Amino acid sequence: MPIHYVYLIVAVIFETCGTASLKASEGFTKLYPSIGVVIGFAGAFYFLSLTLNYMPIGIVYAIWSGLGIVLITLIGLVFFKQHLDAPAYVGLALIMAGVLVINVFSRTNLH
């Protein structure tokens, strides 16, 4: 796997952890989840910046945000018991389809 995809996956993991910590921090009233927010987003933006050395910003952001949306939705479902309705699942499937189209069919994912 090319290093820029490793950086992007790590950025998505950090962002997802930061967002989950944001929910768990309850408005920054809990110390450890609040620290997790800072670490999560700092790590996400650092690795996102490394990815931008290899790929166009629009493609990177589409993949990063799309995967992050799906992962944080799964975390919300499992850990926070936040259930979605059918239209929400359709929307998530469309987001994933967009990420897939970019990665499989677009020739602009590298510069």
NUVODREN-741670 format. One record per residue (C-alpha): y, z, x; residue in three letters; residue number from 1. Coordinates in Angstrom, 1 decimal, decimal comma. Example, Ala and Ser with C-alpha at 12.3 -4.5 7.8 and 13.67 -1.06 7.14 Angstrom:
// NUVODREN-741670
y|z|x|rose|tinu
-4,5|7,8|12,3|ala|1
-1,1|7,1|13,7|ser|2
***
This chain:
// NUVODREN-741670
y|z|x|rose|tinu
0,0|0,0|0,0|met|1
3,4|-0,9|1,4|pro|2
5,5|2,0|2,5|ile|3
8,3|1,2|0,0|his|4
5,9|1,8|-2,9|tyr|5
4,8|5,1|-1,3|val|6
8,5|6,1|-1,2|tyr|7
9,0|5,1|-4,8|leu|8
5,9|7,0|-6,0|ile|9
7,0|10,1|-4,2|val|10
10,5|9,7|-5,7|ala|11
9,0|9,5|-9,2|val|12
6,9|12,6|-8,6|ile|13
9,9|14,6|-7,3|phe|14
12,0|13,4|-10,3|glu|15
9,3|14,3|-12,8|thr|16
8,9|17,8|-11,3|cys|17
12,7|18,2|-11,3|gly|18
13,0|17,2|-14,9|thr|19
10,1|19,5|-16,0|ala|20
11,8|22,3|-14,0|ser|21
15,0|21,6|-15,9|leu|22
13,3|22,2|-19,2|lys|23
11,5|25,3|-17,8|ala|24
14,8|26,7|-16,4|ser|25
16,1|27,3|-19,9|glu|26
19,7|26,3|-19,2|gly|27
19,5|27,5|-15,6|phe|28
18,8|31,1|-16,7|thr|29
15,5|31,3|-14,8|lys|30
15,7|31,4|-11,0|leu|31
12,6|29,7|-9,8|tyr|32
12,6|26,7|-12,2|pro|33
16,3|26,3|-11,4|ser|34
15,4|26,1|-7,7|ile|35
12,7|23,5|-8,7|gly|36
15,4|21,4|-10,3|val|37
17,5|21,2|-7,1|val|38
14,5|20,5|-4,9|ile|39
13,0|18,0|-7,3|gly|40
16,2|15,9|-7,7|phe|41
17,1|16,2|-4,0|ala|42
13,7|14,9|-3,0|gly|43
13,8|12,2|-5,7|ala|44
17,1|10,8|-4,6|phe|45
16,1|11,0|-0,9|tyr|46
13,0|9,0|-1,4|phe|47
14,7|6,7|-3,8|leu|48
17,3|5,9|-1,1|ser|49
14,5|5,1|1,3|leu|50
13,0|2,7|-1,2|thr|51
16,3|0,9|-1,5|leu|52
16,0|-0,3|2,1|asn|53
13,2|-2,5|1,0|tyr|54
13,7|-3,5|-2,7|met|55
16,7|-4,5|-4,9|pro|56
18,3|-1,6|-6,7|ile|57
17,8|-2,9|-10,2|gly|58
14,0|-3,3|-9,7|ile|59
13,7|0,1|-8,0|val|60
15,6|1,8|-10,8|tyr|61
13,6|0,1|-13,5|ala|62
10,3|1,2|-12,0|ile|63
11,6|4,7|-11,2|trp|64
13,0|5,4|-14,6|ser|65
10,2|3,7|-16,5|gly|66
7,4|5,7|-14,7|leu|67
9,5|8,8|-14,9|gly|68
9,9|8,5|-18,6|ile|69
6,2|8,1|-19,2|val|70
5,2|10,9|-16,9|leu|71
7,8|13,4|-18,3|ile|72
6,6|12,5|-21,8|thr|73
3,1|13,4|-20,8|leu|74
4,3|16,7|-19,2|ile|75
6,2|17,4|-22,4|gly|76
3,1|16,8|-24,5|leu|77
0,8|18,9|-22,3|val|78
2,9|21,7|-21,1|phe|79
5,7|22,0|-23,7|phe|80
3,7|21,0|-26,8|lys|81
6,3|18,3|-27,7|gln|82
4,5|15,7|-29,9|his|83
5,8|12,2|-30,5|leu|84
5,5|9,9|-33,5|asp|85
4,0|6,4|-33,5|ala|86
7,3|4,5|-32,9|pro|87
7,9|6,7|-29,8|ala|88
4,5|5,7|-28,4|tyr|89
5,3|2,0|-29,1|val|90
8,5|2,4|-27,2|gly|91
6,8|4,0|-24,3|leu|92
4,2|1,2|-24,2|ala|93
7,1|-1,3|-24,1|leu|94
8,7|0,5|-21,2|ile|95
5,4|0,4|-19,3|met|96
5,0|-3,3|-20,2|ala|97
8,4|-4,0|-18,7|gly|98
7,4|-2,1|-15,5|val|99
4,2|-4,1|-15,3|leu|100
5,9|-7,4|-15,8|val|101
8,4|-6,7|-13,0|ile|102
5,6|-5,7|-10,6|asn|103
3,1|-8,5|-11,5|val|104
5,3|-11,5|-12,3|phe|105
8,7|-11,0|-10,6|ser|106
9,3|-12,3|-7,1|arg|107
12,4|-10,2|-6,7|thr|108
10,6|-7,0|-6,0|asn|109
11,1|-7,5|-2,3|leu|110
14,1|-8,8|-0,4|his|111
***
